[in-house]
């Protein structure tokens, strides 16, 4: 009986330990009452039987103690590991945040110094415009960090409903009409089959965060006059389940291998200037990956792009895959 609390604790935690103690206490009370009434509860035929029962209890107690100690140790190790992982994530997030905020803050300080000089008064409008763009960049960085942390902590609120893929893509493209026009880029949007596919998503997140980030990258790293293609089509997998594939493809400068292999990791976060000097926050792709996963989808990036004939061409292809709504 002595191993009951330990065995209960190992199997059910604190609740099991308390139940084990209660059972032992109940037996002790019963044994005391029966002894007072001179009734033998556990009669033994001889001394050897009594010793053998004691040895059995000791062995069982040792096994239960070892099991409980091992379970408790594993639980403690898992807790410490999770704590260390969380600490590392927070430290990485803060380190990247401080690094990304340093440059725009330095720009603001430099512009303020310039604006104090007499010769810069004639350039006031230009300086104010630069300060405005820099402040917008700071807000974008902070907002992306907030979103990333909320997603990691499972506190981001999603409004998942059935939405049209074509409608979501059109909303995303409309968002970049100004940048597309300024850079003289042509965007082709085509459905390779029926345009009425529907998937379960939060349309705002899907259009403006997932597709928006990918289209923004294609525009940013394409040269003036180039073309971006957005196609989507339906496919069946081996289990005959229907999936929608979305491809966003450009013929821009592509993604270097050292950046591509860590593109979804905050630790490997790298922000590059676009072909016209555009800057990003560096949080776009980790957020895209987190949101795609939330919608039970997958994302694949190919750079350079492999053509059907096996040749590789310069550019980047983003491939998204989502299960079609019933």
Secondary structure, DSSP 4 states (H G I P E B T S, - for coil): -TTHHHHHHHHHTHHHHHHHHHHHHHHHHHHHHHHHTT--SS--SSHHHHHHHHHHHHHHHHHHHHHHHHHHHHHHHHHHHHHHHHHHHHHHHHHHHHHHHHHHHHHHHHHHHHHHSGGGGGGHHHHHHHHHHHHHHHHHHHHHHHHHHHHHTT------EEEEHHHHHHHHHHTTHHHHHHTT-EEEEEESS-S--EEEE-HHHIIIIIIHHHHHHHHHTSPTT-EEEEEEEEEE-TT--EEEEEEEEE-SS---HHHHTTTT-STT------TTS----S-HHHHHHHHHHHTT-EEEEESSEEPTTS-EESSEEEEEEEEBP-
